[in-house]
Amino acid sequence: MTISERVKNINPSQTLAITAQALKMKREGKKVISFAAGEPDFDTPENIKEEAISAINQGFTKYTASSGIIELKEAIIEKLKSDNKVEYILSEIIVSNGAKQCLFNAILTLCNPGDEVLLPIPCWVSYTEQIKFAQAVPIFINTRQEEAFKLSAAQVEEKISPKTKLLILNSPNNPTGAVYEEEELKKIAQLLLKYNLYCICDEIYEKLIYDEAKHLTIASLNNEVKNITILINGVSKSYAMTGWRIGYAAGPEDIISGMSKIQGHSTSNPNSIAQKASVEALLGRQDTIEKMRKAFDERRKYMVKRLNEIEGFSCLNPTGAFYAFPNVNGVLKRGIEYNSKKIKNSFDLSDFILKEAEVALIPGSAFEAEGYLRLSYATSMEDIKEGLDRIENILRY
Ligand SMILES: Cc1ncc(COP(=O)(O)O)c(C=O)c1O
């Protein structure tokens, strides 16, 4: 009874159950292979680490301005201008403890209780809970494997009501790897303008794209669209800096200022040393990104090919991020029995694969998408081969 309704409403991450179980098995001495990771397996590049060490040695270890240091905001402005062709000024930028905090601040700043937030699914695990925390209502829009898990403007329009406040767009997408193209973004943007809606675009996987895919931010379409967009990005995935906790948002001044107020009374500034290191990440040499991207690309091709060879799996070619997202309905239909229980959904299947093959992966239900599994290829090629062999073996007829 002491726990608030707000907190009671929030579901713990489903992925934690699998991750905790995998860790327990590892402690028991089992050789668990993990495809569960949401982070690059590479180390943070040396030039970035050196910048952090030098920040410590120079005593850059005090509080900074709550919304981030000017030097980093300027680096972000420079990056957005040269990479994304969109121009911002200092008051339109905030630096936070990861893109996750930016998203949290943005949703809390924009939503009143009862407001509706359009959320294409499959989607990353935290959006739904962050929306609920703001006492707003997630309105799911189902994207389909046949349409490469991409939203059409017609699907968006169908779900718009007088209470709709904003759309969350995540491209490249976690978990599907979908990357939106210019024409698709234009159609969605037209609709947002027509109905006076905001767009939060989460571009954290921007640099990890493959084949012919190109990353384009919706904010760069024109000034009108820029004025309704809160662009969110960070250094976690592109520079293998997940533990450093630096993300940033760019958007209209009043919204950024609202986000800064929340941050000022919750966490204050993100880590001072990590901010200095992030300046180097954004402005320093960029060749390490390409090395990492190439390695992911090779693993991606291998993993997708192998997944499609497993009977009952069908996996699209993901063109962004570092996840494969196979449809496993063909296996679920077989009604395999395990521990005298039928494997009837993605959670049961991931549990079976973990216990029997000692391979950890995430059930689609964690992403509001039953009938799928998410496998991260941010792990060594050796583990990918071995892990897929094991999955294939236990699912053989
Ligand atoms: C789609 C998406 N957005 C945001 C984040 C959070 O990133 P950060 O480490 O910058 O908080 C993640 C991390 O997994 C993610 O997958």
The ligand as a MOL file (V3000), in Angstrom:
LIG
                    3D

  0  0  0     0  0            999 V3000
M  V30 BEGIN CTAB
M  V30 COUNTS 16 16 0 0 0
M  V30 BEGIN ATOM
M  V30 1 C 16.2560 2.4210 -29.1690 0
M  V30 2 C 17.0820 2.8200 -27.9950 0
M  V30 3 N 16.9980 4.0770 -27.5410 0
M  V30 4 C 17.7190 4.4920 -26.4840 0
M  V30 5 C 18.5710 3.6450 -25.8240 0
M  V30 6 C 19.3300 4.1680 -24.6350 0
M  V30 7 O 20.6070 4.5490 -24.9520 0
M  V30 8 P 21.5680 5.2280 -23.8710 0
M  V30 9 O 22.6090 4.2170 -23.5350 0
M  V30 10 O 22.1510 6.4110 -24.5740 0
M  V30 11 O 20.7460 5.6200 -22.7050 0
M  V30 12 C 18.7000 2.3160 -26.2560 0
M  V30 13 C 19.5870 1.3830 -25.5360 0
M  V30 14 O 19.4820 0.1920 -25.6140 0
M  V30 15 C 17.9510 1.9060 -27.3750 0
M  V30 16 O 18.0300 0.6500 -27.8410 0
M  V30 END ATOM
M  V30 BEGIN BOND
M  V30 1 1 1 2
M  V30 2 1 2 3
M  V30 3 2 2 15
M  V30 4 2 3 4
M  V30 5 1 4 5
M  V30 6 1 5 6
M  V30 7 2 5 12
M  V30 8 1 6 7
M  V30 9 1 7 8
M  V30 10 2 8 9
M  V30 11 1 8 10
M  V30 12 1 8 11
M  V30 13 1 12 13
M  V30 14 1 12 15
M  V30 15 2 13 14
M  V30 16 1 15 16
M  V30 END BOND
M  V30 END CTAB
M  END
